[in-house]
Amino acid sequence: MERAYQGYDLIGDVHGCGQSLELLLKKLGYSRKKGIYQHPQRQAIFIGDIVDRGPRIREALHIVRDMVDAGYAQIVMGNHEFNYLSYLTPGLPGSGMEYLRAHNRRHLRILNQTLEQFANYPQEQKEFLQWIKEMPLFLDNGQFRVVHACWSAAHINRFLHTQGGNRIDDEYLHRSAYEGTPEWETMDRLLRGTHLKLPNDEMMVSKDGYKRRFFRTKFWAENPQYYVDVVFQPDPLPEHVARKRLSPQDYKDLLYYGTDESLLFIGHYWCDGNPKPLAPNIACIDYSAVKFGKLVAYRLDQETRIDPTKFIWVDVLKEISNVP
């Protein structure tokens, strides 16, 4: 029988920080019974990106999957789960793809920790990949919505029409591997967000060493005029780019999620500092836990606007400093 919950706890990108996740769940009032974290009145909702980068990826996945399977949590797929699934899914015969995600140095660098931690657990890995494939891409219960990076109504409505629900299948997964297809575009938009190309073929080197020709953008900026009005990422734009006016094509590439729409919870964006609303109805709960930031939750009850006092977090750097 499906349980009735009095509230929800939205939990940000874990990225293998299993110890921090347990501390946060305990701080939220969840306790481990019969091996599964649970709360008598509340349900957790994970925003995706449980895998990659951190030291306890397997443990984090077990905690989250056990909660989801028992009904004490829900989850949406993150871009890192999607990348992991695609990296280990062989291409179809005749497709010209050995795997749906190329086995190159850049992709391996991101996935390396996950692959290493599952190296001696091939059956577990197989089971988790199947579980990832069955994850919802988004949730919408009327009061609030959840998606990993960006709520694009056009893409979501098309997905619901073609898929009949909020989950992919094998055919959709394989089609999404081809850049430019509707499936690729939908996964890119929902799991990676909106972005703009740097002008004049310029390139940025991010703090984590990646070379990028695009920058992540807000989808809640009202009447933006310049690039600086829409940039949303840890790395600032070069000053001459920040001052550049948005072009007509840029406006076509941007989305706008209005303040009259349902509450929306996202992750993905590596925020820092103390958690706060992005807009009256939007909260990002990714605060760079695996980079010694914060693992963040938002305690949602019946409100229709984000309450700045309802963010709860574990400070990862302080937590590590306190380990004997």
N, C-alpha and C positions, 0 to 999 in steps of 0.2 A: 504494500500500500504506500502511495506517495505521501511523504510527510508535508505538513503545513509549517512553514517557517515564519517567524516574526520579523526577521531581518536578514540581510545579506552582508557578507564581508568580502569586498573585492580586493584581490591580492595581486600585486604587481610582479614584474618579471623576476623570476627566481634565479635563473642561469646557474643552476648547480649549487646554490648556497643552501644546502640541506640543513645545516645547523641553524642558520639564521631563520629558515622557514619554521623549524620546530619552535624556536624562541618566540617568533611572531604569533604562531598559532596559540601557544600557551598564554601570551600576553592578551590575546583576543578572547580567552576563556575556553579554548578547545582543550580537551584532554584525550589521552590515548586509552581507548578501551578495546580489548580484544585486538590490539595491534593497529587500530584505526583512529585517527584524530576526528573528533566529533564535538558538536555543541548541541545542547538540548533544545535551543530555540532558534539557532541561526545556521545558515548555509554559506559556505565559502564559494567564491567564484574566482577562478584563476584566469589571468588575462593572457596566458600563453608565455612562450619562451622559458620553459622549465629547463631546457637542455643548454649545453655549450658553456664553455669558459670556466665554470666553477669547479671546486674540488669534490663535490658530492652529488654528481648528476644522477647516478643510479638511485641513491637514497631519496633524492628529491622526487624523482619520477615515481618511485614506489609509494611514497607518502601521498602524492597527489592522486595517482591512479586508484589506490585503495579507497580514498575518500570519495572519488567520483563514482566508482563502482558500487559503493555502499549507499550512495545518495546523499552524502554529507557535503558534497561539493559539485560544482559544474566547472567546465573549462572551455575556453575557445582556443583555436590553433594560433600559434605565433609563427612568425616568419622563420624562426630557427627550427621549430618542429617540421615545418614544410620543407626547409632546405635539407634537413637530416633525412626525411622520408625520400625526397627526390634524389639525393646523393646515393642512396642504397637501393633504388628501384631501377632495375635494368630496363633499357629501352626495348620497344617491340621489335621483332625481326623486320628488317627492311627499313627501319626508321633512320638508320645512320647514327643512332645514339647508343653508346655503350651503357650509359646511365642517364637518367633524366636531368641530373645536375652534373656538370663536368667535373672530373677528378683532377682539378688543377691545384696549384700551390695556394692560391687565395682561398678557395673553398675548403681545402684541407686545413689551413691555418685556423679557420673559424670552428670547424667540426672536430679538430684533433682531440680535444679533451673528452668529448662524448665517445668517439670511436675507441680511444684508449681505455676508457673506463668500462666499456662493454666487450673488450677484446677477449676476455675469458668467459663471457656470458652470451654466447651466440643465440641460444634459445630465448633468453630474456629479451635480447635486442629485437629478435623477430617478433615477439609478442608486443613489445612497445611500439614498433613500427606499425603494426596492424591497428593498435589502439589510437595512434596518432592519426592514421588515415580516417578513422571514424569520428574524429573530433569535430564539433560544430565550428563553423567559421565566424559565426556571430550569434548573439542572443538578443531578443527583443520581447519583453513581457508587458509593454505598454508604459509602465512607469519609467523604466530605464532600458538602455541598450549597452551591449558590450561587444567590442571588436578590438583586435590587437592594435591596429594602427590608425585606421580611418573609416568612418562611416560614410560610404558613398551610396546614396539611395538608388541611383540608377543601376549601379553594378549589383547591389543586393536584390533589387526587384527582378532584374534579369536572371540572377542566380536562382531565386525562388521559383521563377517561371520555368526555367529549364531543368532544375534539379528536383523540384517539388519539396524542398526542405532546405536545411542549413548545412548539409554535409556534402563533401565531394564523393565520387566513386572512382573506380580504376580508370574508366574512360576519361573522366574530367581531369584526373591527375596527369595522364599522358598528354592530353591536349594542352595542358597548362605549361608544358615544357617548351613549347614553341613560341618564342617572343613575337608579340603582335597579334596573337589570337585573342578572342574575347576571354577565354579561360585564363591565359597568361595575364592579361590586363586586370581581370578581377582579382586574382591572387596578389598581384603586385599592389593594387590600390588598397585592398583591405588589410594586407599583412605588412606592407612597407610604407603606405601613406602616399601623400602627394609630394612632388618634388619639381624643381625647375633646373634647367640646364644652365651652367655658368656661361656667361657671354664670351664670345670670341674664342671658343674652344679652350678656355682657361681650365686649370686643374688645381684643386686644393689637396694638401696632404693633411689628413686629420690627425688628432692627437694620438690615435692608436696606430698610426703609420700607414693607413690606407689612402691611396690616391683616388680622388673622387672628382667627377666632372658635373655632378648634380648636387644640389643641397635640399634638405628636407624642409617642407613648408607647412605652415599653419593651414587648417581648413576651417578656421573660425574667425579669421581676420575680417572685420567689417570695413569696407571701402579702403583697402590698402592702396598706396600710391607708389611706394618704393620697395626694392628688394628687402631692405631691412625691416619692413612692416610685416613680412611673411616668413622670414627665416625662422626655423624652429629645430635647432640641433645644438649640441655642445660646442661645436667649433664656430666661431664668428666668421662672417664673410669678410674678405678683404675690403678695406674702406671704400675703394673706388667702385666695387660691386654693390656694396650696401647702399650707396647713394644713387644707384641707377634706377631710373623709372621703369615700372612694369610695362611691358609691351602688350598690345592687343592679344597676341598669342599666349603670353604669360597668363592673362586673365582667363583664357579658355582652359588652360591647364590647371587652374586652381579650383577648389571647391569651397562652398560655404555652408556650414552647419549653423542654422539660425538659433537664436536664444529662445525661440518659441517651441523648439523641438524637445523631445524627451531627454532626460538625463543620459549622458554618454560617458562611459568609462573606457579608457585606452591605456596602453603601455607603450613600449617600443622606443621612446624618445630620449632616454638617458638624461633625465632631468637631474638637477642638483639643488642643494639648499634645502629649505624646509618646504614640505608639500603644501600646495595651495591650489585653488581652482584655476584652470586656464580661461574659463568663461563661466557665467552663472550656472550653466548646465553641463559643463565638461570638466572632467578630472583626468589627468594623466597620473598613473600610480607606478610608473617606472622611475625610480630614483637611484639607478646605478648601483644596485646592491653588490654586484660582483666586482665593481671598481671601488670597493670600500665606501660606498655611499649608504643608502638606507633601503631596507626592504619594507615596502609600504603597503598598508591596507586602508580602505575606506569603509567605515561602518555605516551602511545604508539602512535607513528605516523607511518612513513614509514621506520623506521630504521630496519636493519637486525642484529644489535648487541645491547646489553643492554647498554644504556647510563646512567652512574652513576648520572648524574645531573637531571634525570627525575623522581626520586622518590619524592613523596609528602606525608607528614604525619601530623597527629595530635598527639602531645605528651599528652597521657592520664593523667599522673600525674600532669603536669602543668595545664591542662584543669580543673581537679578537684580542684586544689589549687586556681584557679581563680573564682570558683563558690562562690557567696556571701553567 
